[in-house]
Amino acid sequence: VKRELLFQALGRSYTDEEFDELCFEFGLELDEITSEKDIISKEKGEEKAKGASDVVLYKIDVPANRYDLLCLEGLVRGLQVFKERINLPRFEKIIPAEGEGQRLIITEQTAQVRPHAVAAVLRNITFTKDRYDSFIDLQEKLHQNICRKRALVAIGTHDLDTITGPFTYTAKAPSEIKFKPLNQSQEYTASQIMDLYRTDSHLRHYLHLIENKPRYPVIYDSNGLVLSMPPIINGDHTKITLNTRNVLIECTGTDVTKAKIVLDIIVTMFSEYCEKPFTVEAVEVVYPNGKTHIYPELAYRTEKVKPEYINKKVGISETPSSLAKLLTRMCLKSHVTGNGNQLEVEIPPTRADIIHACDIVEDAAIAYGYNNIQMQIPKTYTIANQLPLNKLAELLRLDLAAAGFTEALTFALCSQEDIADKLLTDISATNAVRIANPKTAEFQVARTTLLPGLLKTIAANRKMPLPLKLFEISDIVVKDPNADVGARNYRHLCAIYYNKSPGFEIIHGLLDRVMQVLEVPPNEENGYTIKAAEGTAFFPGRCAEVFAKGQSIGKLGVVHPDVITKFELTMPCSVLEINIEPFV
């Protein structure tokens, strides 16, 4: 926002520090003090910045849920109410006499593209250059966030005096739509418009929303004049100028709730410039099934909150009446009801972000001032401790590193081939957890073994001098129908030795060393043993299973030559992989 306009609207001026402080109190942040010239010279160099304006701009960081603060009007109103200089205005919907109001008729053709539309009229409004800029800028800001780059909602604003209702919102084949788009000099068909804006830095991002649909959405007046082709462009005929007195606002979209919110925000922000401030003329929307609805809804609703709930959550002890005052300063008009044990909070149409009691608590905390909340030592007495499994893993890491192995950290997700085809097993036998909509082929499943990650690491480090000795201690994931989430993690230790000879004895020695530091003796009763076994990823006759604590905890052996070539390696290697959880 321009500093000059802001201070003018606030009715006083601030130093930059004072304003920064005010923003902080209100839960906003004054991000930067700059000017158009500064911005351009930073981005494009000083040459380009010549002739740009020197007017001081405040960049104010607004939380994403506060759509009502996205323009100068809303911001000033919020700050003035917060500082108790004005009372929150009451927004009023004026329903015109029978047959005099505007109507917007939705046809069933729109169902396949953008089924919803809402509308409202601002009567006898007075624009100035700055108000007009703010009006356009607010639409742009809303398009970017709540409208999800126009995918959910697109806003169109029109000069009502250039058209005659009732208006029709329909969808037609691109070749049948023909009009003069905003700021263009001739008429184009919808298909030509698409081609025209393919190179437009601003509009090309929205073309994909309707480009491949058989019909494009379009709004006509009763004489067949095109108002707009949402979500791309408005017609030039209805464009708003500084002399416009009556404005028709239409929001079309795929999400009717968001469309209502967007319409409410625009009319509540700019109705203050109408001849009768804060009044909005309603428009009747007729649905394909014949039902009608009056927009904008401008709904006020009341929520009840217990004062002690607010005090407890925030960590303060205010009286109910002072809490009501705090909330009223945040545009949530409140008063104490019952015998002082209940707050009745009125949620205005500008505050679509108030969904739950916790949103009200948050506003009470902002008004109280985060810095004014006393720091307290929690009442509960706890002593933190490291998770035993993590502690064991940390200790083992040190010992494996001391044994001359280098630690690797690989991705927990991998492709199906890594854990199945490349290890010569079938995917169904791995019991792997699958990702429903993987973004890349590299991340399709959660790993069921640490071996592929280490083999891939060696493949990426083939230029390194031999031997390569790597290890990793991390979680693997397998499906488990008995677990509450349907899967279970196990902490595995995997070590690999890669050289001109397989070096089975080195890996066997490492297993013995691991058992030695875990104080597990090499015997059958209460220690560990290894027995000959078969594993698809191992060389036949060169694989052993490790048993400890009365259960099988993993395997060690020489890797099968086919596995080695599948991972694009050329030398033999031996590997050990065990589950360390039984030793916690």
Solvent accessible surface area in square Angstrom, and as a share of the most:
residue,aa,sasa,rsa
1,V,60,0.35
2,K,71,0.30
3,R,71,0.26
4,E,123,0.55
5,L,41,0.20
6,L,0,0.00
7,F,23,0.09
8,Q,136,0.60
9,A,48,0.37
10,L,3,0.01
11,G,66,0.63
12,R,107,0.39
13,S,78,0.50
14,Y,22,0.08
15,T,76,0.44
16,D,39,0.20
17,E,129,0.58
18,E,80,0.36
19,F,0,0.00
20,D,64,0.33
21,E,95,0.43
22,L,5,0.02
23,C,0,0.00
24,F,108,0.45
25,E,65,0.29
26,F,5,0.02
27,G,35,0.34
28,L,10,0.05
29,E,97,0.44
30,L,19,0.09
31,D,84,0.43
32,E,58,0.26
33,I,76,0.39
34,T,9,0.05
35,S,10,0.07
36,E,81,0.36
37,K,73,0.31
38,D,70,0.36
39,I,52,0.26
40,I,54,0.27
41,S,32,0.21
42,K,155,0.66
43,E,131,0.59
44,K,132,0.56
45,G,32,0.30
46,E,143,0.64
47,E,133,0.60
48,K,138,0.59
49,A,3,0.02
50,K,144,0.61
51,G,82,0.79
52,A,23,0.18
53,S,47,0.30
54,D,96,0.50
55,V,62,0.36
56,V,44,0.25
57,L,34,0.17
58,Y,1,0.01
59,K,89,0.38
60,I,34,0.17
61,D,72,0.37
62,V,33,0.19
63,P,57,0.36
64,A,84,0.65
65,N,59,0.30
66,R,14,0.05
67,Y,40,0.15
68,D,9,0.05
69,L,6,0.03
70,L,26,0.13
71,C,9,0.05
72,L,27,0.13
73,E,7,0.03
74,G,3,0.03
75,L,4,0.02
76,V,16,0.09
77,R,15,0.06
78,G,3,0.03
79,L,0,0.00
80,Q,20,0.09
81,V,7,0.04
82,F,3,0.01
83,K,74,0.31
84,E,101,0.45
85,R,95,0.35
86,I,74,0.37
87,N,138,0.71
88,L,40,0.20
89,P,19,0.12
90,R,136,0.50
91,F,9,0.04
92,E,98,0.44
93,K,67,0.28
94,I,62,0.32
95,I,105,0.53
96,P,36,0.23
97,A,63,0.49
98,E,175,0.78
99,G,79,0.76
100,E,128,0.57
101,G,28,0.27
102,Q,30,0.13
103,R,98,0.36
104,L,4,0.02
105,I,50,0.25
106,I,4,0.02
107,T,34,0.20
108,E,119,0.53
109,Q,64,0.29
110,T,2,0.01
111,A,62,0.48
112,Q,125,0.56
113,V,12,0.07
114,R,7,0.03
115,P,47,0.30
116,H,54,0.24
117,A,1,0.01
118,V,0,0.00
119,A,1,0.01
120,A,0,0.00
121,V,0,0.00
122,L,0,0.00
123,R,81,0.30
124,N,57,0.29
125,I,0,0.00
126,T,69,0.40
127,F,12,0.05
128,T,62,0.36
129,K,122,0.52
130,D,52,0.27
131,R,69,0.25
132,Y,57,0.22
133,D,55,0.29
134,S,18,0.11
135,F,0,0.00
136,I,73,0.37
137,D,67,0.35
138,L,1,0.00
139,Q,17,0.08
140,E,52,0.23
141,K,82,0.35
142,L,0,0.00
143,H,9,0.04
144,Q,75,0.33
145,N,45,0.23
146,I,3,0.02
147,C,0,0.00
148,R,137,0.50
149,K,123,0.52
150,R,20,0.07
151,A,34,0.26
152,L,46,0.23
153,V,0,0.00
154,A,5,0.04
155,I,15,0.08
156,G,2,0.02
157,T,9,0.05
158,H,0,0.00
159,D,16,0.08
160,L,8,0.04
161,D,91,0.47
162,T,52,0.30
163,I,12,0.06
164,T,74,0.43
165,G,25,0.24
166,P,54,0.34
167,F,2,0.01
168,T,41,0.24
169,Y,0,0.00
170,T,13,0.08
171,A,0,0.00
172,K,67,0.29
173,A,33,0.26
174,P,28,0.18
175,S,85,0.55
176,E,111,0.50
177,I,0,0.00
178,K,110,0.47
179,F,10,0.04
180,K,79,0.33
181,P,0,0.00
182,L,52,0.26
183,N,113,0.58
184,Q,53,0.24
185,S,102,0.66
186,Q,102,0.45
187,E,95,0.43
188,Y,37,0.14
189,T,30,0.18
190,A,0,0.00
191,S,49,0.32
192,Q,90,0.40
193,I,0,0.00
194,M,4,0.02
195,D,87,0.45
196,L,60,0.30
197,Y,10,0.04
198,R,112,0.41
199,T,120,0.70
200,D,46,0.24
201,S,84,0.54
202,H,81,0.36
203,L,15,0.08
204,R,117,0.43
205,H,94,0.42
206,Y,6,0.02
207,L,6,0.03
208,H,122,0.55
209,L,35,0.18
210,I,1,0.01
211,E,52,0.23
212,N,141,0.73
213,K,77,0.32
214,P,106,0.67
215,R,93,0.34
216,Y,10,0.04
217,P,0,0.00
218,V,0,0.00
219,I,1,0.00
220,Y,32,0.12
221,D,5,0.03
222,S,62,0.40
223,N,114,0.58
224,G,45,0.44
225,L,60,0.30
226,V,10,0.05
227,L,0,0.00
228,S,2,0.02
229,M,0,0.00
230,P,8,0.05
231,P,3,0.02
232,I,2,0.01
233,I,21,0.11
234,N,32,0.16
235,G,1,0.01
236,D,24,0.12
237,H,93,0.42
238,T,0,0.00
239,K,82,0.35
240,I,12,0.06
241,T,60,0.35
242,L,77,0.39
243,N,131,0.67
244,T,4,0.02
245,R,98,0.36
246,N,16,0.08
247,V,0,0.00
248,L,4,0.02
249,I,0,0.00
250,E,3,0.01
251,C,0,0.00
252,T,0,0.00
253,G,0,0.00
254,T,62,0.36
255,D,40,0.21
256,V,45,0.26
257,T,83,0.48
258,K,55,0.23
259,A,0,0.00
260,K,55,0.23
261,I,36,0.18
262,V,0,0.00
263,L,1,0.00
264,D,14,0.07
265,I,1,0.00
266,I,0,0.00
267,V,0,0.00
268,T,0,0.00
269,M,3,0.01
270,F,0,0.00
271,S,0,0.00
272,E,55,0.25
273,Y,32,0.12
274,C,8,0.05
275,E,122,0.55
276,K,132,0.56
277,P,77,0.48
278,F,46,0.19
279,T,17,0.10
280,V,1,0.00
281,E,20,0.09
282,A,2,0.02
283,V,0,0.00
284,E,52,0.23
285,V,0,0.00
286,V,22,0.13
287,Y,53,0.20
288,P,69,0.43
289,N,110,0.57
290,G,51,0.49
291,K,139,0.59
292,T,74,0.43
293,H,71,0.32
294,I,57,0.29
295,Y,5,0.02
296,P,1,0.00
297,E,53,0.24
298,L,12,0.06
299,A,62,0.48
300,Y,52,0.20
301,R,99,0.36
302,T,81,0.47
303,E,60,0.27
304,K,123,0.52
305,V,6,0.03
306,K,97,0.41
307,P,5,0.03
308,E,98,0.44
309,Y,69,0.26
310,I,0,0.00
311,N,25,0.13
312,K,169,0.72
313,K,123,0.52
314,V,20,0.12
315,G,35,0.33
316,I,19,0.10
317,S,105,0.68
318,E,50,0.23
319,T,81,0.47
320,P,40,0.25
321,S,73,0.47
322,S,34,0.22
323,L,0,0.00
324,A,7,0.05
325,K,118,0.50
326,L,19,0.10
327,L,0,0.00
328,T,51,0.30
329,R,46,0.17
330,M,1,0.01
331,C,8,0.05
332,L,0,0.00
333,K,111,0.47
334,S,12,0.08
335,H,99,0.44
336,V,52,0.30
337,T,33,0.19
338,G,72,0.69
339,N,140,0.72
340,G,27,0.26
341,N,77,0.40
342,Q,41,0.18
343,L,0,0.00
344,E,38,0.17
345,V,0,0.00
346,E,34,0.15
347,I,2,0.01
348,P,4,0.02
349,P,12,0.07
350,T,10,0.06
351,R,4,0.01
352,A,33,0.26
353,D,18,0.09
354,I,3,0.02
355,I,142,0.72
356,H,105,0.47
357,A,33,0.25
358,C,67,0.40
359,D,29,0.15
360,I,1,0.01
361,V,13,0.07
362,E,77,0.35
363,D,4,0.02
364,A,0,0.00
365,A,9,0.07
366,I,24,0.12
367,A,8,0.06
368,Y,52,0.20
369,G,15,0.14
370,Y,124,0.47
371,N,117,0.60
372,N,85,0.44
373,I,46,0.23
374,Q,136,0.61
375,M,193,0.86
376,Q,127,0.57
377,I,156,0.79
378,P,99,0.63
379,K,184,0.78
380,T,106,0.61
381,Y,194,0.74
382,T,114,0.66
383,I,140,0.71
384,A,100,0.77
385,N,144,0.74
386,Q,91,0.40
387,L,108,0.54
388,P,78,0.49
389,L,31,0.15
390,N,55,0.28
391,K,109,0.46
392,L,23,0.12
393,A,0,0.00
394,E,85,0.38
395,L,99,0.49
396,L,3,0.02
397,R,54,0.20
398,L,128,0.63
399,D,43,0.22
400,L,3,0.01
401,A,55,0.42
402,A,86,0.67
403,A,39,0.30
404,G,44,0.42
405,F,9,0.04
406,T,86,0.50
407,E,72,0.32
408,A,11,0.09
409,L,144,0.72
410,T,34,0.20
411,F,151,0.63
412,A,54,0.42
413,L,62,0.31
414,C,8,0.05
415,S,11,0.07
416,Q,51,0.23
417,E,90,0.40
418,D,3,0.02
419,I,2,0.01
420,A,1,0.01
421,D,77,0.40
422,K,48,0.20
423,L,11,0.06
424,L,59,0.29
425,T,45,0.26
426,D,88,0.46
427,I,48,0.24
428,S,90,0.58
429,A,74,0.57
430,T,20,0.12
431,N,72,0.37
432,A,6,0.04
433,V,41,0.24
434,R,143,0.52
435,I,61,0.31
436,A,105,0.81
437,N,110,0.56
438,P,56,0.35
439,K,182,0.77
440,T,71,0.41
441,A,70,0.55
442,E,94,0.42
443,F,68,0.28
444,Q,48,0.22
445,V,0,0.00
446,A,10,0.07
447,R,17,0.06
448,T,19,0.11
449,T,25,0.14
450,L,1,0.00
451,L,9,0.05
452,P,2,0.01
453,G,14,0.14
454,L,0,0.00
455,L,0,0.00
456,K,69,0.29
457,T,34,0.20
458,I,0,0.00
459,A,20,0.16
460,A,86,0.67
461,N,51,0.26
462,R,122,0.45
463,K,201,0.85
464,M,105,0.47
465,P,113,0.71
466,L,58,0.29
467,P,63,0.40
468,L,20,0.10
469,K,56,0.24
470,L,19,0.09
471,F,1,0.00
472,E,0,0.00
473,I,0,0.00
474,S,15,0.09
475,D,41,0.21
476,I,6,0.03
477,V,28,0.16
478,V,29,0.17
479,K,96,0.41
480,D,22,0.11
481,P,125,0.78
482,N,137,0.70
483,A,16,0.12
484,D,146,0.76
485,V,123,0.71
486,G,32,0.31
487,A,21,0.17
488,R,101,0.37
489,N,81,0.41
490,Y,70,0.27
491,R,34,0.13
492,H,30,0.13
493,L,0,0.00
494,C,0,0.00
495,A,0,0.00
496,I,0,0.00
497,Y,12,0.05
498,Y,6,0.02
499,N,29,0.15
500,K,150,0.64
501,S,63,0.41
502,P,48,0.30
503,G,5,0.05
504,F,56,0.24
505,E,120,0.54
506,I,63,0.32
507,I,0,0.00
508,H,56,0.25
509,G,37,0.35
510,L,7,0.04
511,L,0,0.00
512,D,57,0.30
513,R,97,0.35
514,V,3,0.02
515,M,1,0.00
516,Q,119,0.53
517,V,47,0.27
518,L,33,0.16
519,E,154,0.69
520,V,14,0.08
521,P,53,0.33
522,P,109,0.68
523,N,57,0.29
524,E,125,0.56
525,E,155,0.69
526,N,112,0.58
527,G,5,0.05
528,Y,17,0.07
529,T,31,0.18
530,I,57,0.29
531,K,103,0.44
532,A,101,0.78
533,A,21,0.16
534,E,124,0.55
535,G,18,0.17
536,T,77,0.45
537,A,12,0.09
538,F,23,0.10
539,F,83,0.35
540,P,85,0.53
541,G,60,0.58
542,R,130,0.47
543,C,8,0.05
544,A,9,0.07
545,E,42,0.19
546,V,0,0.00
547,F,59,0.25
548,A,2,0.01
549,K,121,0.51
550,G,85,0.82
551,Q,81,0.36
552,S,56,0.36
553,I,9,0.04
554,G,18,0.17
555,K,63,0.27
556,L,0,0.00
557,G,0,0.00
558,V,10,0.06
559,V,2,0.01
560,H,39,0.17
561,P,63,0.39
562,D,70,0.36
563,V,0,0.00
564,I,10,0.05
565,T,94,0.55
566,K,91,0.39
567,F,7,0.03
568,E,116,0.52
569,L,4,0.02
570,T,118,0.68
571,M,54,0.24
572,P,39,0.25
573,C,0,0.00
574,S,0,0.00
575,V,2,0.01
576,L,0,0.00
577,E,27,0.12
578,I,0,0.00
579,N,24,0.12
580,I,0,0.00
581,E,56,0.25
582,P,31,0.19
583,F,23,0.09
584,V,95,0.54
